[in-house]
Amino acid sequence: MPGSMPVTSPSNMNRRTLFRLGAGLGLGVAAAPLLAACGDGGTAAKAEAIGGKVLPTTAVRNIGIRADLPGTAAGVPSAFQKYPADLVRATKGTPLKGAKKITAVTETYAPLPPDRGKNPAWRAIEKLLGTEIDFTAVPADDYPAKFSTMVAGDQLPDIFMYPETGGVDNLSSFLAAKCVDLGPHLSGDKVKDYPNLAAVPEYAWRGAVKGGKLYGIPIARNGSGGAGFYRADLFERAGVTGLDQIDSIDRLVELAQDITDAKKKQYFFTGGSVNLLAMSAGAQHFWKHDTKTGKWTYQLEDEKYRYALETAAKLYKAGCFYPGTVQMAGAQKAEYTNLFKNGKAAYVYDGMPGYLTTGSGYVDAMAVIDKSFDVRPMTPVGRDAVAWTDNPSLQNCFVTKAGEDRVKEILRLADFAASPFGSVEYTLMNYGVEGTDHRRDSKGTPVLTKQGTQDVTVPWSKLASATPAFFSATHADAATYVHEAYTRLIPMMIEDPTLSYSSPTWDSKGLGSLYTIHLDGMKDLVTGRKPMSSYDALVKKWRKAGGDTCRAEFEQASQKGKK
């Protein structure tokens, strides 16, 4: 999306879904998978270990465009305060010259684009590619049903995005039956034939491996979705001019109480709190793997996470939450994020990709409401703080089985879609044709025309993703704030073992029915509907419903990985 942080998973339910569907605690309710397992289900009892030889050899992509705030080898993305004046090609020649039409289907959050005949940006991209792209964009809420229909009717396109909320019970079996193993094309140094794909971070590629084979093309992001957003102007009024001054959870609790003023309808939290508190306490993400003992423990079993929940319950009792927001379900996310945007709270839990989106992102939307609102990315606070590896990718795209030459053509399309920020290709996909879809303003920033706002909604970025980069067309400081946040977050990131090992039960239930038990229980405890003494009963319920099966499969996978 123009001006936004480019969309750059370890399971068939992606981490990004948690941000899109995020509910009252900042923990999302995930939909259950839609289809029965393909095949005989014989792999369901086996967990897999992801071998390093399967993964592509990733490399930094440099096409000659210099960032204002350079990224780092450790994973901090680059930031740009101005749009490059001189665009550079990121692909060579006409990558798909002579190829027959390629069909593609993905979800979209944007309005549906005009058809090719009425869309000069679409036609310009096809001219640069050298062939026609029959692209079907489906509204995100409708995409799971569309995917089910395609699978049931055996009508999969050449390349398709897997649904964020899951699509089949046994993903490995489905991929083996219907999709191309991309390892022979992308594993190791083979990815060098597709230099833009080679720049996708390794953590994102890990989630593209299923059944020990590389099937997916990740729509990569930045590793961590961050810890939400805060009103720096409200923090400053309370005496906090920098997040380093919040040196403990106790200090965060004090700040929340200082800022909350129910008489003025001003609260600290709207919706989320547990994730911020948990990361600040040093709690694990979903799973932790002790490599010495081989033991796997789930988040609910972590005492640091339990402490975060107890703290959230105390804050709720103290009135620090905007009334009713903790109880909100995933579909109501817009309600509690809008409360924050409208100045009703000092903090909101949401994913970093929503910060810089032109027009609808936090920075632009809040500037329209009140220019004094100074919204910045939050990071976990305190000496024990960690950041979760919870946003490796939006999802993966898969290639339907085809001959070798056809697969190479589709991969060249994906490589085109992954062109980096400031390239000719990126600019066409995000801003369209200059003079028709956009014009440069006095600062050199592409500004969409009325027609451009429609033409650029073709979701090219859902086929693959550019190397993560930050740019705000409207607020240059905002890109700096995100860069600063990731400079803090990247060193704090802890390993997510589910990126290296997989469990079929976790794939099918972990972020579906099991997570519903987790989330519903958390809401009951935070709001006081159930006493904290019932915490152990919640853990027992989760384990019995399939949690222990997930654990056994992960342990099996990690033991296998040692051999």
Summary of the structure (lengths in Angstrom):
residues: 563
radius of gyration: 22.8
end to end distance: 44.6
largest distance: 68.1
contacts: 2047
relative contact order: 0.22
helix: 42%
strand: 16%
